[in-house]
């Protein structure tokens, strides 16, 4: 009887070892089990493998290099053997720190705002869930990104930290937390829909891929519908943007996402022939020379008071030299009250429609703008 038990035990162990060996070999094969089509974004790629997902973020400042390589593994399953090199993340993520309002807005959009345990730059976050969470202590205010409260971050023990890298700048103390940095470079995408597609990137970490895919499809549909309405307009108003800050006046590069949005909205952007994808730091004189006769002027500003032509002139008298000022064709968005910056990355379709209405109001007779309004006397 004892010999039979020993034989049964040996047989059982042999079967178990065989099953484990078979499971391990499928992982070693690195078999891709599903296609993942990134349609517009250039900054990330996804490969769905057996037992894990590879997410790569390219370096936007040197496209021959990777910025990050994440290996995503279901938190409720065994970690597969022989994973490729990369930063291991168990998904769905259950706790996170965010370093900008855009991270919070995107997480809210995909139903994952509840993972946020701490935020930077609280003063710029307009979401009631975050503001109320800080008031009741459920979410910690970590201060400014460049002066982050690292002791509180370490105490919170977040599984990940969402960050937005800037070329040539380090993260400083935030790296002492030892939590993986989820680096989002959506703002470097030249295509507005490419930037919006980063909602799908976030969803890979939060387990909300189906929701993100459906939301992104709606954005693409709405954006292309507005674009089609203005595609054949015979007259495109010339336009320039924003205001000078100290000695520079940053205008969007001619191949940047904002320049592309202005074109898609039916405008003739003054710097459309420029080849850069970033911003052009220009002097006031250079802007006046190029945009002095432009038809329209779009401004974003942050202030407790609504902009008027008088306040614009009081801020800098020479603004009154522009044709758009003289003809009263200045349109402004006060970002202290408007969620422009929160919506732009994930809802370019909404902002595109506002712009198209400004440029061609006759094509959108029943539309009520959400962001831009004509500056009053």
C-alpha positions in Angstrom: 0.0 0.0 0.0 2.8 2.4 0.9 4.6 1.6 -2.4 1.4 2.4 -4.3 1.2 5.8 -2.6 4.8 6.6 -3.4 4.2 5.6 -7.1 1.1 7.8 -7.2 3.0 10.7 -5.7 5.8 10.4 -8.2 3.3 10.2 -11.1 1.5 13.3 -9.9 4.8 15.3 -9.6 5.8 14.1 -13.0 2.6 15.4 -14.5 2.8 18.7 -12.7 6.4 19.2 -13.8 5.5 18.5 -17.4 2.6 21.0 -17.3 5.0 23.7 -15.8 7.6 22.9 -18.5 5.0 23.3 -21.2 3.7 26.6 -19.8 7.2 28.0 -19.5 8.1 27.0 -23.1 5.1 29.1 -24.4 6.5 32.1 -22.7 10.0 31.5 -24.0 8.6 31.4 -27.5 7.6 35.0 -27.1 4.5 34.3 -29.1 2.5 37.4 -30.2 -1.2 36.6 -29.6 -2.9 39.7 -30.9 -2.3 42.7 -33.2 -2.5 46.1 -31.6 -2.9 48.9 -34.2 -1.7 52.3 -33.1 -3.5 54.4 -35.7 -2.2 58.0 -35.4 0.2 58.3 -32.5 4.0 58.0 -33.3 5.2 58.0 -29.7 4.3 54.5 -28.5 3.9 50.9 -29.8 2.2 47.9 -28.2 2.8 44.2 -28.7 0.4 41.7 -27.0 2.4 38.6 -26.1 1.4 35.4 -24.5 1.3 36.2 -20.8 2.4 39.8 -21.0 2.2 43.1 -23.0 5.2 45.1 -24.2 4.7 48.9 -24.4 7.5 51.0 -25.8 7.8 54.8 -25.6 10.1 56.3 -28.2 12.4 59.1 -27.3 10.9 62.1 -29.2 14.2 64.0 -29.1 16.2 61.1 -30.6 13.8 58.7 -32.4 16.6 56.1 -32.7 16.3 55.5 -29.0 13.6 54.3 -26.6 12.6 56.4 -23.7 10.9 53.5 -21.8 10.0 49.8 -22.3 7.2 48.5 -20.0 6.3 44.9 -19.5 2.7 44.6 -18.3 1.6 41.5 -16.5 -1.8 40.7 -15.1 -1.5 41.2 -11.3 -3.7 38.2 -10.6 -1.5 35.7 -12.5 1.9 34.3 -12.0 4.7 36.4 -13.5 5.8 34.5 -16.7 9.3 33.0 -16.9 12.0 34.6 -19.1 10.3 38.0 -19.5 12.2 40.4 -21.8 14.1 43.3 -20.2 12.0 46.3 -19.3 10.1 47.9 -16.4 7.7 45.4 -14.9 4.2 46.8 -14.1 1.4 44.7 -12.6 -1.9 45.7 -14.1 -4.4 47.0 -13.6 -2.5 49.6 -11.6 -4.2 50.2 -8.2 -2.4 53.4 -7.0 -0.7 56.3 -8.7 0.8 59.7 -8.4 0.1 62.3 -11.2 2.3 65.3 -12.0 -0.2 67.2 -14.2 -3.8 68.0 -14.7 -3.7 66.2 -18.1 -2.9 62.9 -16.3 -5.9 63.4 -14.0 -8.3 64.3 -16.9 -7.3 61.3 -19.0 -7.6 58.9 -16.0 -11.1 60.4 -15.4 -12.1 59.9 -19.0 -11.3 56.2 -18.8 -12.9 55.7 -15.4 -9.7 55.2 -13.5 -9.5 58.4 -11.4 -9.9 56.4 -8.2 -6.3 55.1 -8.5 -4.9 58.6 -7.8 -3.3 58.9 -4.3 -1.4 62.2 -4.8 -1.2 65.1 -7.3 1.3 67.8 -8.2 0.3 71.3 -9.4 -3.1 71.1 -7.6 -3.8 74.8 -8.4 -4.2 73.9 -12.1 -6.5 70.9 -11.6 -10.2 71.8 -12.1 -11.6 68.3 -11.4 -14.0 68.3 -8.4 -13.0 64.7 -7.6 -9.4 65.8 -7.1 -10.1 69.0 -5.2 -12.6 67.3 -2.9 -10.2 64.4 -2.4 -7.5 66.7 -1.3 -9.9 68.5 1.1 -11.0 65.3 2.8 -7.5 63.8 2.9 -8.1 60.9 0.4 -5.6 62.5 -2.0 -2.4 64.3 -1.0 -1.3 67.6 -2.4 2.4 67.0 -3.3 3.2 70.6 -4.3 5.0 71.8 -7.4 6.7 69.2 -9.7 10.1 70.9 -9.3 9.6 71.1 -5.5 7.7 67.8 -4.9 7.0 66.5 -1.4 9.1 63.4 -1.8 8.6 62.2 1.8 4.8 62.0 1.3 5.2 60.2 -2.0 7.4 57.6 -0.3 4.8 57.3 2.5 2.0 56.7 -0.1 4.0 53.9 -1.8 2.4 54.4 -5.2 2.7 51.6 -7.8 3.4 54.1 -10.6 4.0 57.8 -11.1 2.7 59.5 -14.3 5.1 62.1 -15.6 5.7 64.3 -18.6 9.4 64.3 -19.6 11.0 67.5 -20.9 14.1 67.4 -23.0 17.3 68.0 -21.0 15.5 68.1 -17.7 15.7 65.6 -14.9 12.9 64.6 -12.6 14.8 65.6 -9.5 13.6 64.2 -6.1 10.6 62.4 -7.6 12.9 59.6 -8.7 13.8 58.8 -5.1 10.3 57.3 -4.6 11.6 54.2 -6.5 8.1 53.8 -8.1 8.2 53.2 -11.9 7.7 56.4 -14.0 5.0 56.2 -16.6 6.4 58.7 -19.1 3.8 60.4 -21.3 5.0 62.3 -24.4 1.7 62.9 -25.9 2.4 66.6 -26.2 5.1 66.0 -28.8 2.7 64.4 -31.2 2.2 66.7 -34.3 -1.2 65.1 -35.2 -4.1 66.2 -32.9 -5.6 62.7 -33.2 -2.2 61.2 -32.5 -2.1 63.1 -29.3 -5.7 62.0 -28.5 -4.8 58.4 -29.1 -2.6 58.4 -25.9 -5.9 57.7 -24.0 -5.3 54.2 -25.3 -1.8 54.2 -23.8 -3.1 55.1 -20.3 -5.8 52.4 -20.6 -3.1 49.7 -21.0 -2.1 50.4 -17.4 -5.6 50.7 -15.9 -7.3 47.7 -17.6 -9.8 49.9 -19.4 -8.8 49.3 -23.0 -12.3 48.6 -24.5 -13.6 51.9 -23.0 -10.6 53.9 -24.2 -10.9 52.4 -27.7 -14.6 53.3 -28.0 -14.0 56.8 -26.7 -11.1 57.4 -29.1 -13.2 56.1 -32.0 -15.9 58.7 -31.2 -13.2 61.5 -31.0 -11.9 60.5 -34.5 -15.4 60.4 -36.0 -16.3 63.9 -34.5 -13.0 65.4 -35.5 -13.1 64.2 -39.1 -16.8 65.4 -39.4 -15.8 69.0 -38.5 -12.7 68.8 -40.7 -14.9 67.6 -43.7 -17.4 70.5 -43.2 -14.6 73.1 -43.7 -12.5 71.2 -46.1 -13.8 73.0 -49.2 -14.2 76.5 -48.0 -13.1 79.0 -50.6 -11.9 81.7 -48.1 -9.6 80.9 -45.2 -9.0 83.7 -42.7 -5.4 84.3 -41.7 -4.7 83.7 -38.0 -2.0 83.9 -35.3 -2.1 82.9 -31.7 -1.5 83.9 -28.0 0.6 86.7 -26.5 4.2 87.4 -25.7 5.7 86.3 -22.4 8.6 88.4 -21.2 10.9 88.8 -24.2 9.5 85.9 -26.3 6.3 85.3 -28.2 5.9 81.6 -28.8 4.0 80.7 -32.0 3.3 77.1 -32.9 5.7 75.6 -35.5 4.2 75.2 -38.9 4.1 71.4 -38.6 3.0 71.3 -34.9 -0.3 69.8 -33.7 -1.7 73.3 -33.1 -0.8 74.4 -36.7 -2.5 71.3 -38.0 -5.6 72.0 -35.9 -5.8 75.5 -37.3 -5.6 74.2 -40.8 -8.1 71.4 -40.1 -10.5 74.1 -38.7 -10.3 76.0 -41.9 -7.8 78.8 -41.2 -4.7 80.0 -43.0 -2.1 80.0 -40.3 0.5 82.7 -40.8 3.5 80.4 -40.1 2.1 77.4 -42.0 5.2 77.2 -44.2 7.5 76.7 -41.2 8.8 73.1 -40.9 9.2 72.7 -37.1 6.9 70.7 -34.8 7.5 72.7 -31.6 7.2 76.3 -30.8 8.9 79.3 -32.4 10.3 81.7 -29.8 9.9 85.1 -31.6 10.4 88.7 -30.8 7.4 91.0 -30.8 8.7 92.8 -33.9 9.0 89.5 -35.8 5.3 88.6 -34.9 4.1 92.1 -35.9 6.0 91.9 -39.2 4.5 88.5 -40.0 1.0 88.7 -38.4 0.4 92.4 -38.4 -2.3 92.2 -41.1 -3.8 88.8 -40.1 -7.6 88.6 -40.0 -8.0 86.9 -36.6 -6.1 86.5 -33.4 -6.7 83.6 -31.0 -5.5 84.1 -27.4 -5.4 81.8 -24.3 -4.9 83.6 -21.0 -5.2 82.9 -17.3 -6.8 85.7 -15.2 -9.6 86.4 -12.7 -11.0 89.1 -15.0 -12.4 88.7 -18.5 -10.2 90.2 -21.2 -11.3 93.4 -22.9 -9.6 95.4 -25.7 -8.7 98.0 -23.0 -7.1 95.4 -20.7 -5.2 93.9 -23.7 -3.9 97.3 -24.7 -3.0 98.1 -21.0 -1.0 94.9 -20.8 1.1 95.9 -23.8 0.3 99.0 -25.8 1.7 97.7 -29.0 -0.9 94.9 -29.2 -3.1 97.6 -30.6 -1.0 97.7 -33.8 -2.4 94.5 -35.1 -5.1 94.5 -37.7 -7.1 91.9 -35.7 -7.1 94.3 -32.7 -8.2 97.3 -34.9 -11.0 95.3 -36.6 -12.1 93.8 -33.3 -11.5 90.2 -34.4 -9.7 88.9 -31.3 -11.1 85.7 -29.7 -9.9 84.6 -26.3 -10.1 81.6 -23.9 -9.7 82.2 -20.2 -8.1 79.0 -19.0 -8.7 79.9 -15.3 -12.3 79.0 -15.9 -12.2 77.0 -19.1 -11.0 73.3 -19.1 -9.1 74.0 -22.4 -5.9 72.4 -21.3 -7.6 69.4 -19.8 -9.7 68.8 -22.9 -7.2 69.5 -25.6 -5.2 66.2 -25.3 -8.2 63.9 -25.2 -10.9 66.0 -27.0 -9.3 67.9 -29.9 -12.6 67.4 -31.7 -14.4 69.7 -29.2 -11.7 72.5 -29.5 -11.6 72.0 -33.3 -15.3 72.7 -33.5 -14.8 75.9 -31.5 -12.1 77.1 -33.8 -14.1 76.2 -36.9 -17.0 78.2 -35.6 -14.7 81.2 -35.0 -13.3 80.9 -38.6 -16.6 80.0 -40.3 -19.6 80.7 -38.1 -22.0 80.5 -41.0 -21.2 76.7 -41.3 -22.2 76.1 -37.7 -25.3 78.3 -37.2 -26.6 76.4 -34.1 -23.3 75.9 -32.3 -22.6 77.5 -28.9 -18.8 77.8 -28.4 -17.3 76.2 -25.3 -13.9 77.7 -25.1 -13.3 80.8 -27.3 -15.4 84.0 -27.2 -15.0 87.3 -28.9 -13.2 89.9 -26.8 -15.5 92.7 -25.8 -15.0 96.4 -25.4 
